[in-house]
């Protein structure tokens, strides 16, 4: 039902009474005033009293800026916490019995008054997408400085709830980077429509606001970029655009004409703009031109040589400047709501100045956003100094395309990349216009890195890679401790992060390696104790797959990781047999030891034979689990 609106002053008084009324009897929090863990980490978070009990109906008082998606997040959170009924009413209506939640813009006087009444802060200035949240007694107030901020306040509120309670806190929060998200820019099988819809919902949850659509194997982006999308494809894109908007994510459409475009041919410019217009018509307002992974040693048409001269880096840059400026001035400036053009250049992975970069720096419209992958295609780290140098060489703040955890190159064969998002320096937000990661072909498994990237780009000053890694495991496990332990053990066996060279920028299985190192040190002096110490972790590895499959409800994650989970179970059992063999060997029971070592070798052989899922990751190959760590230990153990 709808509640009769009250005059503003009466409404404020009613809210104040609701806020200070004694809490009704209900479940108590054993954590007391311990702050809940929020992802991404808020800038300011303080305890604000005893948890709010949730034991009956709840009323959500909705002001300006709260869209349908925001209301859904709040209602879902309240229901999960135990509200028996959730009723929506207009801001200013009399709250019903039980808990009340005010949702709206901070600039609304009634919202600001309610926020102050529960000890919340009303900042005079707050960056775009910022919000303030506070709750106490029987009132929660979610206030954003714009609709995005209201939505993000609701997402934080959803993380405050527990069984029949809501943590009482006061939070002021905002993002440090303007552009935060992912770029589907890998080679190999593109994500499915269901993958993308699930990802967009995840981005909203993690306060990521950018999704760049540019899968290399979508023919209508690259090889057939001139051709219009068939109606069915366009309908799927329209669904993605609408889902992105509902999750406060900017859908960026990226066209890649570089393999065949004739820069000096007006018909090609028209074809490009027509393609952009076709997706503008379905709601796209962010556009991108991809000019990566092409050559500037030859032209695609004789007319370009006539206009720009012999092929060279500088000539290619001049042609690209003409194209990009034309798109910005002739198309985007003429289409209401269009964002500044984004593009990835042909030279995208270094800091060395060149005729190519000089041409773009001096002549490219300063509004156009330039992407940069770091000092390498797959950089082992990105520092503030490097980003500052990139800003100088490109003449603007760069937009980072971070090639982690993408797994479409040779060194990733057989791997999942499940290490935490790391080695990106705090303070990068001062030098960047934004950062997106390029995920794996395995969309759901990419959420491990997405948790980290979302937290880093939101608040790099208070980013903790290990803490966020655990939060990713908790997300998949729904907080079940045993499943979180199993997931972290699995993630550790897929921790290796390759570069294009022979070294890893994150090591393989560091937790397991440390435990084996401790075993090696203990073995010479106390063999049985050394085996006992390591056996517990071998059991974790041997049972992790079953635990994950029994308790993780993300079906796509289980499907994508299936061969790795199969291999992990076999490697874990091989580990157990090897330790059993060492236990026998320590007491001189050599024949029993050899039987255990043989059983271990048989299981390891079966594990090593498991292959990646055909038609997914490129390149395909044998599954790797803790390679270079566990396999080395198992091979060496019989000779100890």
C-alpha positions in Angstrom: 0.0 0.0 0.0 1.0 3.6 -0.4 1.4 5.9 2.7 -0.2 9.3 2.8 2.5 12.0 2.2 3.3 14.2 5.2 4.6 17.8 5.1 8.3 18.0 5.0 8.8 19.1 8.6 6.5 16.4 10.0 8.2 13.8 7.8 11.6 14.9 9.2 10.3 14.6 12.8 8.8 11.2 12.1 12.1 10.0 10.7 14.0 11.4 13.7 11.7 9.6 16.1 12.2 6.4 14.1 15.9 6.8 14.3 16.2 7.3 18.1 13.5 4.9 19.2 14.9 2.0 21.2 15.7 -1.1 19.2 13.1 -3.9 19.6 14.2 -7.1 21.0 15.9 -9.3 18.5 19.1 -11.2 17.6 22.2 -9.6 18.8 25.6 -9.4 17.0 28.4 -11.2 18.6 30.7 -8.9 16.7 29.5 -5.8 18.7 30.9 -2.7 17.0 33.3 -4.6 14.7 33.2 -3.1 11.3 31.8 -5.2 8.5 34.0 -6.0 5.5 32.8 -4.0 2.5 34.0 -4.5 -1.1 35.3 -2.2 -2.5 36.8 -0.8 0.8 35.1 2.5 1.7 37.1 5.7 2.2 35.4 6.4 5.6 33.7 3.8 7.7 32.8 4.0 11.4 30.7 2.0 13.8 27.4 3.7 14.6 25.9 1.7 17.4 24.2 -1.7 17.9 23.1 -3.7 14.9 19.6 -2.9 13.5 17.3 -5.9 14.2 15.3 -7.2 11.2 12.4 -9.2 12.4 9.3 -7.9 10.7 8.1 -5.6 7.9 10.2 -2.9 6.4 9.3 0.3 4.5 11.6 1.8 1.8 11.0 5.5 1.4 12.1 6.4 -2.1 13.3 9.8 -3.2 14.8 11.2 -6.4 17.7 9.3 -7.9 16.6 5.8 -6.8 15.8 3.8 -9.9 14.2 0.4 -10.2 17.6 -1.4 -9.9 18.5 0.5 -6.7 15.1 -0.4 -5.2 15.6 -4.0 -6.1 19.0 -4.2 -4.5 17.5 -2.7 -1.2 14.5 -5.0 -1.3 16.6 -8.1 -1.9 18.9 -7.2 0.9 16.1 -6.6 3.4 14.4 -9.9 2.4 17.7 -11.8 2.7 18.1 -10.3 6.2 14.7 -11.5 7.3 12.2 -8.8 6.6 8.8 -10.4 6.3 7.4 -7.8 3.9 9.1 -4.9 2.0 6.8 -2.0 1.2 7.8 1.0 -1.0 6.5 4.5 -0.4 7.3 8.0 -1.6 9.8 10.0 0.3 7.8 12.0 2.8 5.2 9.3 3.5 4.7 8.0 7.1 6.9 4.9 7.6 5.1 1.7 8.6 6.0 -0.5 11.6 9.4 -2.0 11.8 12.5 -0.9 9.9 12.6 2.1 7.6 15.1 2.8 4.8 15.4 6.2 3.1 16.9 6.1 -0.4 17.6 9.2 -2.5 19.7 12.1 -3.4 21.8 13.8 -0.8 20.8 17.2 -2.2 17.2 16.5 -1.1 16.7 18.3 2.2 14.5 15.5 3.6 17.2 12.9 2.8 19.9 15.1 4.3 17.9 15.6 7.5 17.3 11.9 7.8 20.9 11.2 7.2 22.0 13.5 10.0 19.4 12.1 12.4 21.2 8.8 12.4 24.7 10.2 12.7 25.5 10.2 9.0 27.6 12.8 7.3 26.4 15.2 4.6 29.6 16.3 2.8 29.5 19.7 1.0 31.5 18.3 -1.9 31.7 14.7 -3.0 33.1 13.3 -6.3 30.8 11.9 -8.9 29.3 8.5 -7.9 29.9 9.2 -4.2 27.5 8.4 -1.4 26.9 8.7 2.3 25.2 6.0 4.3 24.3 5.6 7.9 21.9 3.5 10.0 20.9 3.4 13.6 17.9 2.3 15.7 15.3 1.4 13.2 16.3 3.7 10.3 18.9 3.3 7.5 19.6 6.2 5.1 21.2 5.7 1.7 22.1 9.0 0.1 24.0 9.5 -3.2 25.2 12.7 -4.8 23.9 11.4 -8.1 21.9 8.3 -9.2 25.1 6.3 -9.5 25.9 7.2 -5.9 22.5 6.2 -4.7 22.9 2.8 -6.5 26.3 2.3 -4.9 25.0 3.1 -1.5 22.4 0.4 -2.0 25.1 -2.1 -3.0 27.0 -1.3 0.2 23.8 -1.6 2.2 23.4 -5.1 0.8 26.8 -6.0 2.3 25.8 -4.9 5.8 23.0 -7.4 6.2 23.2 -10.7 8.1 20.6 -13.1 9.5 18.0 -10.8 11.2 20.4 -7.9 11.5 22.0 -5.0 9.7 25.4 -3.7 10.9 25.1 -0.1 12.1 27.7 2.1 10.4 28.4 5.5 9.0 30.1 5.5 5.7 31.3 8.2 3.2 32.6 6.8 0.0 33.5 7.6 -3.6 35.6 6.2 -6.4 39.1 7.5 -7.1 39.2 6.5 -10.8 36.5 7.7 -13.2 36.6 4.6 -15.4 36.6 1.2 -13.8 35.8 -2.2 -15.2 36.7 -4.7 -17.9 37.4 -4.9 -21.6 36.4 -8.1 -23.3 39.3 -7.9 -25.7 40.7 -11.4 -25.8 41.3 -13.8 -28.7 39.4 -17.1 -28.7 35.8 -17.9 -28.0 33.9 -14.8 -27.0 31.8 -14.8 -23.9 28.2 -16.1 -24.3 25.3 -13.8 -23.9 24.5 -15.3 -20.4 28.2 -14.8 -19.5 27.9 -11.1 -20.3 24.6 -10.6 -18.6 26.1 -12.2 -15.4 29.2 -10.1 -15.7 27.3 -6.8 -16.0 25.3 -7.7 -12.8 28.6 -8.4 -11.1 30.1 -5.1 -12.2 27.2 -3.3 -10.6 27.7 -5.2 -7.4 31.4 -4.3 -7.4 30.8 -0.6 -8.3 32.6 -1.0 -11.7 31.1 1.4 -14.3 32.7 0.4 -17.6 32.5 -2.6 -19.9 34.2 -2.3 -23.3 32.8 -4.7 -25.8 35.5 -5.7 -28.3 36.0 -9.5 -28.4 38.5 -10.2 -31.1 36.5 -13.0 -32.6 33.3 -11.1 -33.2 33.5 -10.8 -37.0 31.3 -7.7 -37.1 33.9 -5.8 -35.0 37.0 -6.7 -37.0 37.0 -8.7 -40.2 33.5 -7.6 -41.2 33.4 -4.3 -39.5 31.7 -2.6 -42.5 28.8 -5.0 -42.4 25.7 -4.1 -40.4 24.8 -6.4 -37.5 22.1 -8.9 -38.4 18.9 -8.2 -36.5 19.4 -11.1 -34.0 22.9 -9.9 -33.1 21.7 -6.3 -32.7 18.9 -7.5 -30.4 21.5 -9.3 -28.2 23.6 -6.1 -28.1 20.5 -4.1 -27.1 19.8 -6.5 -24.2 23.4 -6.0 -23.1 23.1 -2.2 -23.3 19.9 -2.2 -21.3 21.4 -4.6 -18.7 24.5 -2.4 -18.4 22.4 0.7 -17.9 20.4 -1.1 -15.1 23.6 -1.9 -13.3 25.0 1.6 -13.8 27.6 0.3 -16.2 28.6 2.2 -19.3 28.5 -0.1 -22.3 31.3 0.9 -24.7 31.2 -0.3 -28.2 34.6 -0.8 -29.8 35.1 -1.2 -33.6 38.4 -2.5 -35.0 38.7 -1.5 -38.6 42.5 -1.4 -38.8 43.0 -4.6 -40.7 41.3 -3.3 -43.9 40.3 0.4 -43.6 41.3 2.9 -46.3 41.7 6.0 -44.2 41.4 8.3 -47.2 38.2 6.7 -48.6 35.1 8.6 -47.6 33.0 5.5 -48.1 35.0 3.8 -45.3 34.4 6.7 -43.0 30.7 6.6 -43.8 30.6 2.8 -43.2 32.3 3.3 -39.8 29.9 6.0 -38.7 26.9 4.0 -40.0 28.1 1.1 -37.8 28.4 3.4 -34.8 25.0 4.9 -35.6 23.4 1.5 -35.6 24.4 0.9 -32.0 23.7 4.5 -31.0 20.1 3.7 -32.0 19.9 0.9 -29.4 21.3 3.1 -26.6 25.1 3.0 -26.8 26.6 6.3 -25.8 30.3 5.3 -25.4 32.4 4.5 -28.5 35.8 3.2 -29.1 38.1 2.6 -32.1 40.6 -0.2 -31.7 43.8 0.1 -33.8 45.9 -2.5 -31.9 47.5 -5.5 -33.4 47.9 -4.1 -36.9 50.9 -3.2 -39.0 52.0 0.2 -40.2 54.5 -1.2 -42.7 51.9 -1.3 -45.5 48.7 0.5 -46.5 45.4 -1.2 -47.2 44.8 1.0 -50.3 46.9 2.9 -52.8 45.0 6.1 -52.0 46.5 6.2 -48.5 50.0 6.1 -49.9 49.1 9.0 -52.2 47.7 11.1 -49.3 50.1 10.1 -46.4 53.2 9.0 -48.1 55.2 5.8 -47.8 54.2 3.5 -45.0 55.8 4.4 -41.7 54.9 4.9 -38.0 54.5 8.6 -38.5 52.4 8.3 -41.6 50.1 5.7 -39.9 49.7 8.1 -37.0 48.7 10.9 -39.3 46.1 8.7 -40.9 44.7 7.6 -37.6 44.6 11.1 -36.3 42.4 12.1 -39.3 40.1 9.1 -38.7 39.7 9.6 -34.9 39.3 13.4 -35.1 36.7 12.9 -37.8 34.7 10.4 -35.7 34.9 12.8 -32.7 34.0 15.9 -34.6 31.7 14.6 -37.3 29.8 11.9 -35.4 30.1 12.1 -31.6 29.8 15.9 -31.4 26.6 15.6 -33.5 25.0 12.9 -31.3 23.4 13.9 -28.0 24.8 12.2 -24.9 27.8 10.7 -26.7 30.9 10.4 -24.5 34.4 11.4 -25.7 35.9 8.8 -28.1 38.2 6.2 -26.7 40.9 4.3 -28.7 43.8 1.9 -28.3 46.8 2.9 -30.5 49.0 0.7 -32.5 51.9 1.4 -30.1 50.3 0.7 -26.8 52.8 -1.0 -24.6 55.8 1.1 -23.9 57.1 4.5 -22.9 59.5 5.2 -25.7 58.7 8.4 -27.6 58.4 7.9 -31.4 57.2 9.6 -34.5 53.9 7.8 -34.0 53.3 9.0 -30.5 54.5 12.5 -31.3 52.0 12.8 -34.1 49.1 11.7 -31.9 50.3 13.8 -28.9 50.4 17.0 -31.0 47.3 16.5 -33.3 44.8 14.2 -31.7 41.8 16.0 -30.2 42.6 16.3 -26.5 39.2 14.9 -25.5 40.0 11.5 -27.1 40.9 8.9 -24.5 44.1 6.9 -25.2 44.6 3.4 -23.8 47.9 2.0 -22.7 48.8 -1.5 -21.5 51.7 -0.5 -19.3 55.4 -1.0 -20.1 54.7 -4.4 -21.7 51.8 -6.1 -23.3 51.5 -8.1 -20.0 53.2 -5.8 -17.5 54.7 -7.3 -14.3 53.8 -4.1 -12.5 52.4 -0.6 -13.1 53.9 2.2 -11.1 52.9 5.8 -10.6 56.1 6.9 -12.2 55.4 4.8 -15.3 51.9 6.2 -15.6 53.2 9.8 -15.2 55.7 9.1 -18.0 52.9 7.7 -20.2 50.8 10.8 -19.5 53.7 12.9 -20.8 54.4 10.8 -23.9 50.7 10.8 -24.9 49.9 14.3 -23.8 47.0 13.3 -21.6 46.1 11.0 -18.8 46.1 7.5 -20.1 43.4 4.8 -19.7 45.0 1.5 -18.7 44.1 -1.7 -20.6 45.5 -4.2 -18.0 46.2 -7.6 -19.6 45.4 -9.6 -16.5 44.0 -12.2 -16.1 43.6 -12.7 -19.9 44.7 -16.2 -21.0 44.9 -16.1 -24.8 48.7 -16.3 -25.3 51.1 -19.2 -25.3 52.5 -18.8 -21.8 49.0 -19.2 -20.3 48.4 -22.6 -22.0 46.6 -24.9 -19.6 46.3 -22.3 -16.9 43.6 -20.5 -15.0 44.9 -17.1 -13.7 43.5 -17.0 -10.2 46.1 -15.0 -8.3 45.0 -11.8 -6.6 45.1 -8.5 -8.6 48.5 -7.2 -7.5 51.6 -5.2 -8.3 49.7 -2.0 -9.3 50.9 0.9 -7.2 48.8 2.9 -4.8 48.4 6.5 -6.1 47.8 5.5 -9.8 44.4 7.2 -9.7 46.2 10.6 -9.8 47.8 9.8 -13.2 45.1 7.7 -14.9 41.7 8.5 -16.5 40.8 4.9 -15.6 41.7 1.2 -15.7 40.0 -1.9 -17.1 41.3 -5.4 -17.0 41.1 -7.9 -19.9 39.6 -11.0 -18.4 40.0 -14.7 -19.3 37.9 -16.6 -21.8 36.4 -18.1 -18.6 34.1 -15.3 -17.6 33.0 -16.5 -14.1 36.5 -17.5 -13.0 37.6 -14.0 -14.0 35.6 -12.7 -11.0 38.6 -13.5 -8.8 40.6 -10.8 -10.5 37.6 -8.6 -10.9 37.1 -8.4 -7.2 40.7 -7.0 -6.9 40.5 -4.6 -9.9 37.2 -3.2 -8.7 38.6 -2.6 -5.2 41.8 -1.1 -6.6 40.2 1.3 -9.0 37.7 2.4 -6.4 40.2 3.0 -3.6 43.8 2.2 -4.5 45.0 4.1 -1.4 43.5 1.4 0.9 43.8 -1.7 -1.4 44.9 -5.0 0.1 45.4 -7.7 -2.5 45.3 -10.6 -0.1 42.2 -9.3 1.7 40.3 -8.9 -1.5 41.4 -12.3 -2.7 39.8 -13.8 0.4 36.7 -11.8 -0.2 36.5 -13.2 -3.8 36.6 -16.7 -2.3 34.0 -15.8 0.3 31.7 -14.6 -2.6 31.9 -17.9 -4.3 31.5 -19.8 -1.0 28.7 -17.6 0.4 30.8 -17.3 3.5 31.1 -21.0 4.3 34.6 -21.3 5.9 35.4 -24.8 4.7 34.5 -23.9 1.1 36.5 -20.6 1.3 39.5 -22.7 2.5 39.1 -25.1 -0.4 38.8 -22.2 -2.9 41.9 -20.4 -1.6 43.8 -23.7 -1.9 42.5 -24.1 -5.5 43.4 -20.5 -6.3 46.9 -21.0 -5.0 47.5 -23.9 -7.4 46.5 -21.5 -10.2 48.5 -18.6 -8.9 51.1 -18.3 -11.7 50.8 -15.1 -13.7 52.9 -15.3 -16.9 54.3 -12.5 -19.0 55.2 -12.8 -22.7 58.6 -14.0 -21.6 59.9 -16.9 -19.5 59.2 -15.4 -16.1 56.1 -15.1 -13.9 55.2 -11.8 -12.4 53.3 -13.8 -9.8 54.7 -17.1 -8.6 53.0 -20.5 -8.9 51.5 -21.9 -5.7 53.3 -19.7 -3.1 51.3 -21.1 -0.1 52.0 -24.7 -1.2 55.7 -23.8 -1.9 56.1 -22.4 1.5 54.7 -25.5 3.2 57.0 -27.7 1.1 60.0 -25.5 2.0 59.1 -26.0 5.7 58.9 -29.7 5.1 62.3 -29.8 3.4 63.8 -28.0 6.4 62.2 -30.4 9.0 62.7 -33.7 7.1 66.4 -34.3 8.0 65.8 -34.0 11.7 62.3 -35.2 12.3 60.8 -37.1 9.4 57.5 -38.1 10.9 56.8 -34.6 12.2 57.7 -33.2 8.8 55.2 -35.6 7.1 52.5 -34.9 9.6 52.9 -31.2 9.2 52.4 -31.4 5.4 49.7 -34.1 5.3 46.9 -31.7 6.5 47.4 -29.5 3.5 47.6 -32.5 1.1 44.2 -33.5 2.4 42.9 -30.0 1.7 44.1 -30.3 -1.9 42.7 -33.8 -2.3 39.2 -32.8 -1.0 39.0 -29.2 -2.3 37.4 -30.1 -5.6 34.6 -32.1 -3.9 34.0 -29.3 -1.4 33.9 -26.7 -4.1 31.5 -28.7 -6.3 29.2 -29.4 -3.3 28.9 -25.8 -2.1 29.7 -23.3 -4.9 26.4 -22.4 -6.6 27.9 -20.4 -9.5 27.2 -23.1 -12.2 29.3 -21.3 -14.8 32.3 -21.2 -12.5 32.0 -25.0 -11.9 31.6 -25.7 -15.7 34.6 -23.4 -16.6 36.9 -24.9 -14.0 35.9 -28.5 -14.4 39.1 -29.9 -15.9 41.2 -28.0 -13.3 39.1 -29.3 -10.5 39.4 -32.9 -11.9 43.1 -32.5 -12.1 43.4 -30.9 -8.7 41.7 -33.9 -7.1 44.1 -36.3 -8.8 47.1 -34.3 -7.9 45.9 -34.0 -4.3 45.5 -37.7 -4.0 48.9 -38.2 -5.5 50.3 -35.9 -2.9 48.6 -37.9 -0.1 50.1 -41.2 -1.5 53.6 -39.6 -1.7 53.4 -38.5 1.9 52.2 -41.9 2.9 55.2 -43.3 1.0 57.6 -41.0 2.9 56.0 -42.0 6.2 56.7 -45.7 5.4 60.2 -44.8 4.2 61.0 -43.0 7.4 60.5 -46.3 9.3 62.3 -48.5 6.8 59.2 -50.0 5.3 60.5 -49.7 1.8 58.2 -52.1 -0.1 55.1 -50.3 1.3 56.8 -47.0 0.4 57.3 -48.0 -3.2 53.7 -49.1 -3.6 52.6 -45.6 -2.4 55.0 -43.9 -4.7 53.8 -45.9 -7.6 50.2 -45.1 -6.8 51.2 -41.4 -6.6 52.9 -41.6 -10.0 49.9 -43.2 -11.6 47.5 -40.5 -10.3 49.9 -37.8 -11.4 50.1 -39.2 -14.9 46.3 -39.2 -15.1 46.2 -35.6 -13.9 48.8 -34.5 -16.4 46.8 -36.0 -19.3 43.7 -33.8 -18.7 43.2 -31.2 -21.4 41.5 -27.8 -21.6 37.9 -27.7 -22.8 37.9 -27.8 -26.6 36.7 -24.6 -28.3 37.2 -22.3 -25.3 40.6 -21.0 -24.3 43.1 -20.3 -27.0 45.7 -21.9 -27.0 44.5 -25.4 -25.9 46.7 -27.8 -24.0 47.3 -29.9 -20.9 45.9 -28.7 -17.6 48.5 -27.3 -15.2 48.0 -27.5 -11.5 50.7 -26.1 -9.1 53.2 -27.0 -11.9 56.9 -26.5 -10.9 56.0 -26.9 -7.3 53.8 -30.0 -6.6 55.0 -32.1 -9.5 58.7 -31.4 -8.6 58.1 -32.5 -5.0 56.3 -35.7 -6.0 59.1 -36.6 -8.4 61.8 -35.9 -5.9 60.2 -37.6 -2.9 61.1 -41.2 -3.6 64.8 -40.3 -3.5 64.7 -38.4 -0.2 
